[in-house]
Amino acid sequence: APRKVSVHRIEVYEAIQREKEGKRAAGEKQ
């Protein structure tokens, strides 16, 4: 169970980082 939780947290963290990078890219384009 702990492994599943940690993996889920990593996936959420990566998703947040992707959103931040996407917003940065969009801001740079604008």
N, CA, C, O and CB atoms as a CASP TS submission, in Angstrom:
PFRMAT TS
TARGET T0000
AUTHOR 0000-0000-0000
METHOD Language model
MODEL 1
PARENT N/A
ATOM      1  N   ALA     1       0.832  -1.216   0.000  1.00  0.00           N
ATOM      2  CA  ALA     1       0.000   0.000   0.000  1.00  0.00           C
ATOM      3  C   ALA     1       0.865   1.264   0.000  1.00  0.00           C
ATOM      4  O   ALA     1       0.629   2.167  -0.802  1.00  0.00           O
ATOM      5  CB  ALA     1      -0.940   0.007   1.225  1.00  0.00           C
ATOM      6  N   PRO     2       1.853   1.339   0.881  1.00  0.00           N
ATOM      7  CA  PRO     2       2.689   2.551   0.909  1.00  0.00           C
ATOM      8  C   PRO     2       3.301   2.854  -0.455  1.00  0.00           C
ATOM      9  O   PRO     2       3.393   4.012  -0.862  1.00  0.00           O
ATOM     10  CB  PRO     2       3.800   2.401   1.948  1.00  0.00           C
ATOM     11  N   ARG     3       3.720   1.797  -1.157  1.00  0.00           N
ATOM     12  CA  ARG     3       4.320   2.031  -2.474  1.00  0.00           C
ATOM     13  C   ARG     3       3.310   2.670  -3.409  1.00  0.00           C
ATOM     14  O   ARG     3       3.635   3.609  -4.136  1.00  0.00           O
ATOM     15  CB  ARG     3       4.844   0.715  -3.078  1.00  0.00           C
ATOM     16  N   LYS     4       2.079   2.160  -3.392  1.00  0.00           N
ATOM     17  CA  LYS     4       1.062   2.734  -4.280  1.00  0.00           C
ATOM     18  C   LYS     4       0.854   4.209  -3.962  1.00  0.00           C
ATOM     19  O   LYS     4       0.721   5.038  -4.863  1.00  0.00           O
ATOM     20  CB  LYS     4      -0.272   1.966  -4.152  1.00  0.00           C
ATOM     21  N   VAL     5       0.828   4.524  -2.674  1.00  0.00           N
ATOM     22  CA  VAL     5       0.609   5.927  -2.288  1.00  0.00           C
ATOM     23  C   VAL     5       1.765   6.787  -2.788  1.00  0.00           C
ATOM     24  O   VAL     5       1.546   7.861  -3.349  1.00  0.00           O
ATOM     25  CB  VAL     5       0.462   6.063  -0.744  1.00  0.00           C
ATOM     26  N   SER     6       2.993   6.316  -2.584  1.00  0.00           N
ATOM     27  CA  SER     6       4.152   7.107  -3.003  1.00  0.00           C
ATOM     28  C   SER     6       4.152   7.279  -4.524  1.00  0.00           C
ATOM     29  O   SER     6       4.454   8.359  -5.031  1.00  0.00           O
ATOM     30  CB  SER     6       5.470   6.437  -2.536  1.00  0.00           C
ATOM     31  N   VAL     7       3.813   6.213  -5.244  1.00  0.00           N
ATOM     32  CA  VAL     7       3.771   6.309  -6.708  1.00  0.00           C
ATOM     33  C   VAL     7       2.713   7.316  -7.117  1.00  0.00           C
ATOM     34  O   VAL     7       2.942   8.122  -8.019  1.00  0.00           O
ATOM     35  CB  VAL     7       3.483   4.928  -7.352  1.00  0.00           C
ATOM     36  N   HIS     8       1.557   7.282  -6.465  1.00  0.00           N
ATOM     37  CA  HIS     8       0.490   8.220  -6.797  1.00  0.00           C
ATOM     38  C   HIS     8       0.962   9.649  -6.557  1.00  0.00           C
ATOM     39  O   HIS     8       0.707  10.544  -7.363  1.00  0.00           O
ATOM     40  CB  HIS     8      -0.780   7.923  -5.970  1.00  0.00           C
ATOM     41  N   ARG     9       1.654   9.851  -5.436  1.00  0.00           N
ATOM     42  CA  ARG     9       2.146  11.207  -5.130  1.00  0.00           C
ATOM     43  C   ARG     9       3.125  11.662  -6.194  1.00  0.00           C
ATOM     44  O   ARG     9       3.109  12.823  -6.603  1.00  0.00           O
ATOM     45  CB  ARG     9       2.818  11.252  -3.737  1.00  0.00           C
ATOM     46  N   ILE    10       3.984  10.748  -6.648  1.00  0.00           N
ATOM     47  CA  ILE    10       4.952  11.105  -7.697  1.00  0.00           C
ATOM     48  C   ILE    10       4.209  11.486  -8.974  1.00  0.00           C
ATOM     49  O   ILE    10       4.565  12.463  -9.632  1.00  0.00           O
ATOM     50  CB  ILE    10       5.938   9.927  -7.972  1.00  0.00           C
ATOM     51  N   GLU    11       3.187  10.725  -9.323  1.00  0.00           N
ATOM     52  CA  GLU    11       2.432  11.029 -10.543  1.00  0.00           C
ATOM     53  C   GLU    11       1.778  12.399 -10.423  1.00  0.00           C
ATOM     54  O   GLU    11       1.780  13.180 -11.373  1.00  0.00           O
ATOM     55  CB  GLU    11       1.362   9.943 -10.814  1.00  0.00           C
ATOM     56  N   VAL    12       1.215  12.687  -9.246  1.00  0.00           N
ATOM     57  CA  VAL    12       0.569  13.995  -9.045  1.00  0.00           C
ATOM     58  C   VAL    12       1.618  15.099  -9.142  1.00  0.00           C
ATOM     59  O   VAL    12       1.383  16.128  -9.775  1.00  0.00           O
ATOM     60  CB  VAL    12      -0.163  14.054  -7.664  1.00  0.00           C
ATOM     61  N   TYR    13       2.774  14.887  -8.513  1.00  0.00           N
ATOM     62  CA  TYR    13       3.846  15.887  -8.554  1.00  0.00           C
ATOM     63  C   TYR    13       4.276  16.139 -10.000  1.00  0.00           C
ATOM     64  O   TYR    13       4.447  17.287 -10.409  1.00  0.00           O
ATOM     65  CB  TYR    13       5.059  15.428  -7.703  1.00  0.00           C
ATOM     66  N   GLU    14       4.449  15.063 -10.770  1.00  0.00           N
ATOM     67  CA  GLU    14       4.865  15.221 -12.167  1.00  0.00           C
ATOM     68  C   GLU    14       3.801  15.981 -12.953  1.00  0.00           C
ATOM     69  O   GLU    14       4.128  16.826 -13.786  1.00  0.00           O
ATOM     70  CB  GLU    14       5.130  13.843 -12.817  1.00  0.00           C
ATOM     71  N   ALA    15       2.532  15.682 -12.691  1.00  0.00           N
ATOM     72  CA  ALA    15       1.455  16.372 -13.402  1.00  0.00           C
ATOM     73  C   ALA    15       1.496  17.862 -13.085  1.00  0.00           C
ATOM     74  O   ALA    15       1.314  18.695 -13.973  1.00  0.00           O
ATOM     75  CB  ALA    15       0.076  15.777 -13.026  1.00  0.00           C
ATOM     76  N   ILE    16       1.736  18.197 -11.818  1.00  0.00           N
ATOM     77  CA  ILE    16       1.799  19.614 -11.427  1.00  0.00           C
ATOM     78  C   ILE    16       2.978  20.280 -12.129  1.00  0.00           C
ATOM     79  O   ILE    16       2.854  21.397 -12.632  1.00  0.00           O
ATOM     80  CB  ILE    16       1.930  19.764  -9.875  1.00  0.00           C
ATOM     81  N   GLN    17       4.117  19.600 -12.165  1.00  0.00           N
ATOM     82  CA  GLN    17       5.297  20.174 -12.826  1.00  0.00           C
ATOM     83  C   GLN    17       5.000  20.395 -14.312  1.00  0.00           C
ATOM     84  O   GLN    17       5.404  21.410 -14.879  1.00  0.00           O
ATOM     85  CB  GLN    17       6.540  19.244 -12.649  1.00  0.00           C
ATOM     86  N   ARG    18       4.301  19.458 -14.940  1.00  0.00           N
ATOM     87  CA  ARG    18       3.973  19.618 -16.368  1.00  0.00           C
ATOM     88  C   ARG    18       3.081  20.836 -16.551  1.00  0.00           C
ATOM     89  O   ARG    18       3.274  21.611 -17.487  1.00  0.00           O
ATOM     90  CB  ARG    18       3.271  18.342 -16.931  1.00  0.00           C
ATOM     91  N   GLU    19       2.095  21.015 -15.653  1.00  0.00           N
ATOM     92  CA  GLU    19       1.205  22.173 -15.774  1.00  0.00           C
ATOM     93  C   GLU    19       2.005  23.463 -15.639  1.00  0.00           C
ATOM     94  O   GLU    19       1.790  24.414 -16.390  1.00  0.00           O
ATOM     95  CB  GLU    19       0.085  22.121 -14.706  1.00  0.00           C
ATOM     96  N   LYS    20       2.934  23.494 -14.675  1.00  0.00           N
ATOM     97  CA  LYS    20       3.759  24.697 -14.481  1.00  0.00           C
ATOM     98  C   LYS    20       4.581  24.962 -15.735  1.00  0.00           C
ATOM     99  O   LYS    20       4.660  26.100 -16.198  1.00  0.00           O
ATOM    100  CB  LYS    20       4.692  24.540 -13.244  1.00  0.00           C
ATOM    101  N   GLU    21       5.192  23.916 -16.287  1.00  0.00           N
ATOM    102  CA  GLU    21       6.011  24.083 -17.491  1.00  0.00           C
ATOM    103  C   GLU    21       5.135  24.543 -18.655  1.00  0.00           C
ATOM    104  O   GLU    21       5.544  25.399 -19.439  1.00  0.00           O
ATOM    105  CB  GLU    21       6.741  22.760 -17.850  1.00  0.00           C
ATOM    106  N   GLY    22       3.942  23.983 -18.770  1.00  0.00           N
ATOM    107  CA  GLY    22       3.028  24.368 -19.845  1.00  0.00           C
ATOM    108  C   GLY    22       2.642  25.833 -19.721  1.00  0.00           C
ATOM    109  O   GLY    22       2.599  26.551 -20.720  1.00  0.00           O
ATOM    110  N   LYS    23       2.358  26.283 -18.498  1.00  0.00           N
ATOM    111  CA  LYS    23       1.997  27.689 -18.295  1.00  0.00           C
ATOM    112  C   LYS    23       3.178  28.589 -18.635  1.00  0.00           C
ATOM    113  O   LYS    23       3.000  29.656 -19.223  1.00  0.00           O
ATOM    114  CB  LYS    23       1.539  27.933 -16.839  1.00  0.00           C
ATOM    115  N   ARG    24       4.402  28.157 -18.262  1.00  0.00           N
ATOM    116  CA  ARG    24       5.595  28.956 -18.579  1.00  0.00           C
ATOM    117  C   ARG    24       5.745  29.069 -20.094  1.00  0.00           C
ATOM    118  O   ARG    24       6.012  30.151 -20.618  1.00  0.00           O
ATOM    119  CB  ARG    24       6.876  28.322 -17.949  1.00  0.00           C
ATOM    120  N   ALA    25       5.570  27.943 -20.797  1.00  0.00           N
ATOM    121  CA  ALA    25       5.715  27.950 -22.251  1.00  0.00           C
ATOM    122  C   ALA    25       4.658  28.863 -22.872  1.00  0.00           C
ATOM    123  O   ALA    25       4.955  29.635 -23.783  1.00  0.00           O
ATOM    124  CB  ALA    25       5.598  26.513 -22.823  1.00  0.00           C
ATOM    125  N   ALA    26       3.432  28.771 -22.377  1.00  0.00           N
ATOM    126  CA  ALA    26       2.353  29.612 -22.905  1.00  0.00           C
ATOM    127  C   ALA    26       2.677  31.081 -22.636  1.00  0.00           C
ATOM    128  O   ALA    26       2.461  31.933 -23.497  1.00  0.00           O
ATOM    129  CB  ALA    26       0.982  29.226 -22.269  1.00  0.00           C
ATOM    130  N   GLY    27       3.190  31.374 -21.456  1.00  0.00           N
ATOM    131  CA  GLY    27       3.534  32.760 -21.117  1.00  0.00           C
ATOM    132  C   GLY    27       4.651  33.269 -22.011  1.00  0.00           C
ATOM    133  O   GLY    27       4.633  34.425 -22.432  1.00  0.00           O
ATOM    134  N   GLU    28       5.625  32.412 -22.302  1.00  0.00           N
ATOM    135  CA  GLU    28       6.731  32.837 -23.159  1.00  0.00           C
ATOM    136  C   GLU    28       6.232  33.099 -24.579  1.00  0.00           C
ATOM    137  O   GLU    28       6.663  34.054 -25.225  1.00  0.00           O
ATOM    138  CB  GLU    28       7.849  31.772 -23.170  1.00  0.00           C
ATOM    139  N   LYS    29       5.321  32.248 -25.066  1.00  0.00           N
ATOM    140  CA  LYS    29       4.793  32.435 -26.421  1.00  0.00           C
ATOM    141  C   LYS    29       4.034  33.758 -26.504  1.00  0.00           C
ATOM    142  O   LYS    29       4.154  34.493 -27.485  1.00  0.00           O
ATOM    143  CB  LYS    29       3.867  31.251 -26.822  1.00  0.00           C
ATOM    144  N   GLN    30       3.253  34.052 -25.464  1.00  0.00           N
ATOM    145  CA  GLN    30       2.491  35.306 -25.472  1.00  0.00           C
ATOM    146  C   GLN    30       3.465  36.459 -25.243  1.00  0.00           C
ATOM    147  O   GLN    30       3.052  37.619 -25.210  1.00  0.00           O
ATOM    148  CB  GLN    30       1.359  35.297 -24.378  1.00  0.00           C
TER
END
